[in-house]
Amino acid sequence: MSDHVVPHFHNDAGVPVIEIGSKEFMCVGANPPFDHPHVFLDLGNDNEIICPYCST
């Protein structure tokens, strides 16, 4: 069992940028039925990352 929870983020408003307070997270696009495959993203040492599905 995992020792930490990976935050989930969605972009129902369709904004181009979402600021979060986590280095590891999961992008789900928008809420169902408008979601995309759930993508786990890790910023590593970077300050920003672009979701390969929704480009947020």
Buried (B, 14 or more C-beta within 10 A) or exposed (E): EEEEEEEEBBBEEEEEEEEEEEEEBBBBBBEEEEBBEEBEBEEEEEEEBEBEBBEB
